[in-house]
Amino acid sequence: MSRIEKRFASLASAGRGGLVTYLSAGDPDYHHSLEIIKGLPAAGADIIEIGMPFTDPMADGPSIQAAGLRALKAGQTMHKTLAMARAFREDDDDTPLVLMGYFNPIHQYGKETFLDDAFEAGVDGLIIVDLPPEEDDELCLPALARGLNFIRLATPTTDAVRLPTVLNNTSGFVYYVSITGITGAGSASADTIGAAVAKIKSKTSLPVAVGFGIRTPEDAAAVARVADAAVVGTALVDRLAGKLDDSGAVQPGLVEDVLSLVRDLADGVRQARNGV
């Protein structure tokens, strides 16, 4: 079993949903970013998504776009992102790591080298938002051959005809985008999310994690009652950005402030197990 499979099996055994956190690698700089990422498991993150900064993140809202630009300005590169994964693995061999982003930086790095280096660094899965199933030969199938999960997105516009195509070659879990549009743009009701998750689960045995629009412990708890995990990104990025001054300099307490929100979100998810 992969780390992702083991983690979802553990969550199912515990009778609760999980918390998946997203932060952009290198935001606001390499040192603070790595410190936060290393602190996520103890704060309650069950799976960690690390964004690969890119200059044209078309699926992301202003907050995550700004995070990527801050990281790039601070000198973040793909080599440094993989180095962060490697450094994380020095202390944690259990928490799943997923790299999320766009194909262009991978293409520039060299996709075969990227896959080899990602696996060697301890990465468990990939979410590449601009590679549809029709392009599986490009990265998905080579990733699966290396032992990396390839996690696909389903959306409110993924109908019954399209869903089997989306699920083909998907592994690890299915990421359900609960709203149409960019990250941080709004939120969907728990009833709507529950119906969508049920539709996906009728076609696959994979766990379903739900993201986009989840900002508070209450939001995370509501999602955890109807899905296998709640994914939180924009809220964490905004919390981080709130600890930067007008010039972008880090203010005291940034790491602890972000991890404090993760703890609150994790408490919400864990309480949802008992319907609190």
RAWO-V762327 format. One record per pair of residues at least 12 apart in sequence whose ideal C-beta (glycine too) atoms are under 10 Angstrom apart, sorted by the first residue. I is the first residue (numbers start at 0). GAP is how many residues later the second one is. Records with the same first field share a line. If there is no record, write none. Layout:
I=GAP + GAP
This chain:
1=94 + 122 + 123 + 145 + 146 + 147 + 169 + 170
2=44 + 90 + 91 + 92 + 93 + 94 + 95 + 119 + 120 + 121 + 122 + 146 + 169
3=43 + 92 + 93 + 94 + 120 + 121 + 144 + 145 + 147 + 167 + 168 + 169 + 202 + 203
4=91 + 119 + 144 + 166 + 167 + 168 + 201 + 202
5=88 + 90 + 118
6=13 + 39 + 40 + 87 + 88 + 89 + 117 + 165 + 166 + 200 + 222
7=38 + 39 + 88 + 164 + 165 + 198 + 199 + 200 + 201 + 220 + 221
8=198
9=36 + 84
10=35 + 36 + 196 + 213 + 217 + 218 + 258 + 262
11=195 + 216
13=256 + 259
14=258 + 259
15=30 + 208 + 209 + 212 + 213 + 253 + 254 + 255 + 256 + 257 + 258
16=29 + 190 + 191 + 192 + 193 + 203 + 204 + 206 + 207 + 208 + 209 + 210 + 211 + 212 + 213 + 252 + 253 + 255 + 256
17=26 + 27 + 28 + 29 + 78 + 155 + 189 + 191 + 202 + 206 + 209 + 210 + 211 + 212 + 213 + 248 + 251 + 252
18=21 + 24 + 25 + 26 + 27 + 28 + 29 + 190 + 195 + 198 + 201 + 204 + 205 + 210 + 211 + 212 + 213 + 243 + 244 + 246 + 247 + 248 + 249 + 250 + 251
19=25 + 26 + 27 + 28 + 29 + 76 + 78 + 153 + 155 + 189 + 190 + 191 + 194 + 200 + 208 + 209 + 210 + 211 + 212 + 213 + 249
20=15 + 16 + 19 + 20 + 22 + 23 + 24 + 25 + 26 + 27 + 28 + 29 + 209 + 210 + 211 + 212 + 214 + 215 + 237 + 238 + 240 + 241 + 244 + 245
21=23 + 25 + 26 + 27 + 28 + 29 + 42 + 45 + 76 + 78 + 105 + 161 + 189 + 209 + 210 + 211 + 212 + 213 + 214 + 215
22=13 + 14 + 17 + 22 + 25 + 26 + 27 + 28 + 41 + 44 + 48 + 209 + 210 + 213 + 214 + 216 + 217 + 235 + 239
23=25 + 26 + 27 + 28 + 29 + 30 + 33 + 36 + 39 + 40 + 41 + 42 + 43 + 44 + 45 + 46 + 47 + 48 + 52 + 57 + 76 + 77 + 209 + 212 + 213 + 216
24=12 + 25 + 26 + 27 + 28 + 42 + 43 + 46 + 51 + 52 + 53 + 55 + 56 + 57 + 58 + 59 + 60 + 74 + 75 + 76
25=24 + 25 + 26 + 27 + 41 + 42 + 44 + 45 + 46 + 47 + 48 + 49 + 50 + 51 + 54 + 55 + 58
26=24 + 26 + 37 + 39 + 40 + 41 + 42 + 43 + 44 + 45 + 46 + 47 + 49 + 210 + 213 + 214 + 217
27=39 + 42 + 43 + 45 + 46 + 212 + 213 + 215 + 216 + 220 + 221 + 222 + 226
28=41 + 42 + 44 + 45 + 46 + 47 + 219 + 221
29=41 + 44 + 45 + 46 + 47 + 50 + 51 + 53 + 54 + 57
30=43 + 219 + 224
31=42 + 208 + 211 + 218 + 222 + 223 + 226
32=17 + 34 + 37 + 38 + 41 + 43 + 47 + 48 + 51 + 207 + 222
33=46 + 49 + 50 + 51 + 53 + 54
34=219 + 220 + 221 + 223 + 224
35=200 + 204 + 218 + 219 + 220 + 221 + 222 + 223 + 226
36=13 + 47 + 48 + 50 + 51 + 55 + 58 + 60
37=46 + 49 + 50 + 52 + 53 + 54 + 217
38=216 + 217 + 219 + 220 + 223 + 224
39=48 + 52 + 55 + 196 + 218 + 219 + 222 + 226
40=47 + 50 + 51 + 53 + 54 + 221
41=50 + 53 + 217 + 220 + 221
42=213 + 215 + 216 + 217 + 218 + 219 + 220 + 221 + 222 + 223
43=215 + 218 + 219 + 220 + 221 + 222 + 223 + 224 + 225 + 226
44=50 + 51 + 187 + 191 + 214 + 217 + 218 + 220 + 221 + 224
45=49 + 50 + 163 + 183 + 184 + 220 + 223
46=48 + 49 + 50 + 51 + 77 + 78 + 125 + 126 + 160 + 162 + 182 + 184
47=37 + 40 + 44 + 47 + 48 + 49 + 50 + 51 + 76
48=47 + 48 + 49 + 50 + 51 + 52 + 76 + 78 + 102 + 126 + 160 + 162 + 182 + 183 + 184
49=31 + 32 + 34 + 35 + 38 + 47 + 48 + 49 + 50 + 51 + 73
50=13 + 16 + 17 + 20 + 25 + 30 + 47 + 48 + 49 + 50 + 51 + 76 + 182 + 186
51=16 + 19 + 24 + 25 + 26 + 29 + 30 + 47 + 48 + 49 + 50 + 52 + 53 + 54 + 57 + 62 + 74 + 75 + 76
52=12 + 14 + 15 + 16 + 17 + 18 + 19 + 20 + 21 + 23 + 24 + 25 + 27 + 28 + 48 + 49 + 52
53=14 + 15 + 17 + 18 + 24 + 47 + 48 + 49 + 50 + 51 + 52 + 54 + 76
54=13 + 14 + 17 + 47 + 49 + 50
55=12 + 46 + 48 + 74
56=12 + 44 + 45 + 72 + 73 + 125 + 126
57=44 + 71 + 72 + 124
58=41 + 42 + 43 + 70 + 71 + 94 + 118 + 122 + 123 + 124 + 153
59=40 + 41 + 42 + 69 + 122 + 123 + 124 + 173 + 174 + 177
60=120 + 121 + 122 + 123 + 124 + 125 + 151 + 172 + 173 + 176
61=120 + 121 + 122 + 123 + 172 + 175 + 176
62=119 + 120 + 121 + 170 + 171 + 172 + 173 + 174 + 175 + 177 + 178
63=118 + 119 + 120 + 169 + 170 + 172 + 173 + 174
64=117 + 118 + 119 + 172
65=171 + 172 + 175
66=166 + 167 + 169 + 170 + 171 + 173 + 174
67=33 + 34 + 169
69=167 + 170 + 171 + 174 + 178
72=175
73=174
76=28 + 32
77=21 + 23 + 27 + 28 + 30 + 31 + 32 + 35 + 36 + 39 + 40
78=30 + 38
80=18 + 20 + 24 + 28 + 37 + 40 + 42
81=17 + 27 + 32 + 35 + 36 + 38 + 39 + 40 + 41
82=34 + 38
83=13 + 37
84=12 + 14 + 32 + 33 + 35 + 36 + 37 + 38 + 39
85=31 + 32 + 34 + 35 + 36 + 37
86=34 + 35
87=33 + 34 + 35
88=31 + 32 + 33 + 34
89=32
91=30
92=29
94=27 + 29
95=26 + 27 + 28 + 29 + 53 + 76 + 77
96=21 + 24 + 25 + 26 + 27 + 28
97=25 + 26 + 27 + 28 + 29 + 50 + 51 + 53 + 74 + 75 + 77 + 111 + 133
98=15 + 19 + 22 + 24 + 25 + 26 + 27 + 28 + 29 + 49
99=25 + 26 + 27 + 28 + 29 + 51 + 53 + 75 + 111 + 131 + 133
100=25 + 26 + 27 + 28 + 29
101=26 + 27 + 28 + 29
102=23 + 25 + 26 + 27 + 28 + 32 + 35 + 36
103=26
105=12 + 20 + 22 + 25 + 32 + 33
106=31 + 32
110=27 + 28 + 31 + 32
111=27 + 30 + 34
113=12 + 25 + 28 + 29
114=24 + 27 + 28 + 29 + 30 + 31 + 32 + 33
115=26 + 30
117=25 + 28 + 30
118=24 + 27 + 28 + 29
119=26
122=20 + 23 + 25 + 26
123=23 + 24 + 25 + 27 + 48
124=18 + 23 + 24 + 25 + 26 + 46 + 47 + 48
125=13 + 14 + 17 + 18 + 22 + 23 + 24 + 25 + 46
126=22 + 23 + 24 + 25 + 26 + 45 + 46 + 48 + 84 + 104
127=12 + 15 + 22 + 23 + 24 + 25
128=23 + 24 + 46 + 48
130=19 + 21
131=20 + 21 + 33 + 34
132=19 + 29 + 31 + 32 + 33 + 34 + 35 + 36 + 37
133=31
135=14 + 16 + 29 + 32 + 33
139=12 + 28 + 29 + 30 + 31
140=28
142=26 + 28
143=25 + 26 + 27
147=23 + 24
148=21 + 22 + 23 + 24 + 57
149=19 + 20 + 21 + 22
150=19 + 20 + 21 + 22 + 23 + 24 + 55 + 58
151=13 + 14 + 15 + 16 + 17 + 18 + 19 + 20 + 21 + 22 + 23 + 54
152=13 + 17 + 21 + 22 + 23 + 24 + 58 + 59
153=12 + 13 + 16 + 20 + 21 + 22 + 23 + 42 + 43 + 45 + 46 + 49 + 50 + 54 + 56
154=20 + 21 + 22 + 23 + 24 + 25 + 26 + 41 + 57
155=20 + 21 + 22 + 23 + 24 + 25 + 32 + 36 + 37 + 40 + 56
156=20 + 23
157=16 + 18 + 19 + 38 + 41 + 42
158=40
159=39 + 42 + 43
162=36 + 37 + 39 + 40 + 41
163=39 + 40
165=34 + 37 + 38
166=33 + 36 + 37 + 39
167=36
169=34 + 36
170=35
171=34 + 35 + 37
172=31 + 33 + 34 + 35 + 36 + 54 + 55 + 56 + 58
173=23 + 26 + 27 + 29 + 30 + 32 + 33 + 34 + 35 + 36 + 53 + 54
174=33 + 34 + 35 + 36 + 37 + 54 + 56
175=12 + 17 + 20 + 21 + 23 + 24 + 32 + 33 + 34 + 35 + 36 + 47 + 51 + 52 + 55
176=19 + 33 + 34 + 35 + 36 + 54
177=12 + 14 + 15 + 18 + 19 + 32 + 33 + 34 + 35 + 36 + 45 + 49 + 52 + 53
178=13 + 14 + 32 + 33 + 34
179=32
180=31 + 32
181=30 + 52
182=28 + 29 + 30 + 50 + 51 + 54
183=28 + 29 + 31 + 49 + 50 + 51 + 53 + 54
184=27 + 28 + 49
185=26 + 27
186=25 + 26 + 27 + 28 + 29 + 32 + 35 + 36
187=22 + 24 + 25 + 26 + 35
188=33
189=20 + 29 + 31 + 32 + 33 + 35 + 36 + 37
190=31 + 35
191=34
192=15 + 17 + 20 + 21 + 29 + 30 + 32 + 33 + 34 + 37
193=16 + 28 + 29 + 31 + 32 + 33
194=31
195=12 + 14 + 30 + 31
196=12 + 13 + 26 + 29 + 30 + 31
197=28 + 29
199=27
200=26 + 27
205=22
206=20 + 21 + 22
207=18 + 19 + 20 + 21
208=14 + 18 + 19 + 20 + 21 + 22
209=12 + 13 + 14 + 16 + 17 + 18 + 19 + 20 + 21
210=12 + 16 + 18 + 19 + 20 + 21 + 22 + 23
211=19 + 20 + 21 + 22
212=18 + 19 + 21 + 22
213=16 + 17 + 18 + 19 + 20 + 21 + 51 + 54
214=17 + 18 + 19 + 20 + 21 + 23 + 24 + 46 + 50
215=16 + 19 + 45 + 48 + 49 + 52
216=13 + 15 + 44 + 46 + 47 + 48 + 49 + 50 + 51 + 52 + 53 + 54 + 55
217=46 + 47 + 50 + 53 + 54
218=13 + 16 + 46 + 49
219=12 + 15 + 44 + 45 + 46 + 47 + 48 + 49 + 50 + 51 + 52
220=44 + 46 + 47 + 48 + 49 + 50 + 51 + 52 + 54 + 55
221=46 + 50
222=45 + 46 + 49
223=41 + 44 + 45 + 46 + 47 + 48 + 49
224=44 + 47 + 48 + 50
225=46
228=40
229=35 + 36 + 38 + 39 + 42
231=29 + 30 + 33 + 34 + 36 + 37
234=23 + 26 + 27 + 30
235=22 + 23 + 25 + 26 + 29
236=21
237=20 + 23
238=15 + 18 + 19 + 20 + 21 + 22 + 23
239=14 + 15 + 17 + 18 + 21
240=13
241=12 + 15 + 16
242=12 + 13 + 14 + 15
